[in-house]
Amino acid sequence: MLFNSLTFMVFFVVVFSLHRLIPGWGSKKLLLLVASYIFYAAWNPPYVAILLFSTSLDWWLARLIWKSADPRRRRLLLTLSLVANLSLLGFFKYGNFLLDNTRLLLGMLGVDYQPPALDIVLPIGISFYTFASLSYTIDVYRREVEGDAGFLDYALFVSFFPHLVAGPIVRARQLLPQIKVPRTVNRDQLGWGLTLVVLGLFTKTVLADSVFAPVVDAAYGTPGMGALESWGAVLGFSGQIYCDFAGYSLCAIGLALCFGFEFPDNFRYPYAARGFSDFWRRWHITLSSWLRDYLYVPLGGNRHGEGRTYLNLMLTMLIGGLWHGASWMFVLWGGLHGAYLAAERALRGTRRDIPLSPSKDWLFTAFTFLAVTLTWIPFRAKDAHTAGAVFAGLWRPDIEPGVDSGSLLICYAAMALLLAWQFMNRDISLEERFARFSTTLQAAVVGACLVAIFLCSGGDERAFIYFQF
């Protein structure tokens, strides 16, 4: 079920109504758990077994880790959790990738190896719920959270449908305490939750799908266009992927709030970032903080000298790139960001925390956005040839247009407005900005978004981009 579908609207209304009517917190939690498994089964029913297996295994291992005082046994149990979860993720997400690269490598050595076709279908959301589940066993091992959660609470934490298939990556320490205590929803919470859902659907359906996607799809589908269209597509994809994923995150946060749960922010105006480290404090925050806490810091972080710090940054970003998909293009994307972070650290030296002057602030912001935007090219391109053709098109004189001029103009205008909005609001939250509007203006904004969603929903329900990751 897509958040931007009529089926999901019916699903949400039914679940929300039952949740309000059913007495008892235990019964409400059971309802949400069953609804979440139905939501997941709508994609591919047999893969519910994988979700249930991963949930049951980590819950059981975490309890054993929590009860054990033997350091060796605790490490062994944690290792079992890591191996089981990462093996499942590796098989389903990277099995074909590893076979193809093994075949190519052996071919270079003169060995004709033809592996069997696995025909693996990627379980939707496996990257997200695997990271969420692993956060529990790791935190229990570190004695940062208690490992005595009931199975119902833990299963709901992993599978709660707003964040199940595309995040935010909510950690056990953030959600389990909320699940344990009965939640009540007042009118203001419900109103803000539904407002976030509307804003998220507007961002996804209108901006990502109707404004940016046509220009991006045309240029990447037939690379070799002129500079005007190529720049429109490259800038457009920056807008598309942000509006698509930030739109999903707004929907997820809003839906959770309707049931009384608070999710962490996942985006904070990333295209107004003052440098690359600031960008990763604003973009896909729950993933970047997960990689920092469970990968970068355990690797040594910045505790073992500058050289080791640069290596840790690069390894973290390479793995972060590979997390997005089984493709060397994602690895390249991650490597570029690793190089950006290392270069920024080297250039700033010991002056990393000193505020920038207004002129340098503008310069850092503009340069960061341009570099990030160019780095989206390998992320979006299906292969190196397409990425090279799109990049070359940025400097090619305009030829016969391949994109409708009206769509291209709207794309440029929408991106300019998006950048202005992010720059204007980068130091305040969306809730703070919305609270400054009068009640009449708030109602007008929500009403205009609903009308735009209706006009742009022509029956073509595009899946969210991050569903493939």
Secondary structure, 3 states (H helix, E strand, C coil): CCCCCHHHHHHHHHHHHHHHHCCCHHHHHHHHHHHHHHHHHCCCHHHHHHHHHHHHHHHHHHHHHHHCCCHHHHHHHHHHHHHHHHHHHHHHHHHHHHHHHHHHHHHHCCCCCCCCCCCCCCCCCHHHHHHHHHHHHHHHHCCCCCCCCCHHHHHHHHHCCCCCCCCCCCCHHHHHHHHHCCCCCCHHHHHHHHHHHHHHHHHHHHHHHHHHHHHHHHHHHCCCCCHHHHHHHHHHHHHHHHHHHHHHHHHHHHHHHHCCCCCCCCCCCHHHCCCHHHHHCCCCHHHHHHHHHHHHHHHCCCCCCHHHHHHHHHHHHHHHHHHCCCCHHHHHHHHHHHHHHHHHHHHHCCCCCCCCCHHHHHHHHHHHHHHHHHHHHHHHCCCHHHHHHHHHHCCCCCCCCCCCHHHHHHHHHHHHHHHHHHHHHCCCCHHHHHHCCCHHHHHHHHHHHHHHHHHHCCCCCCCCHHHHC
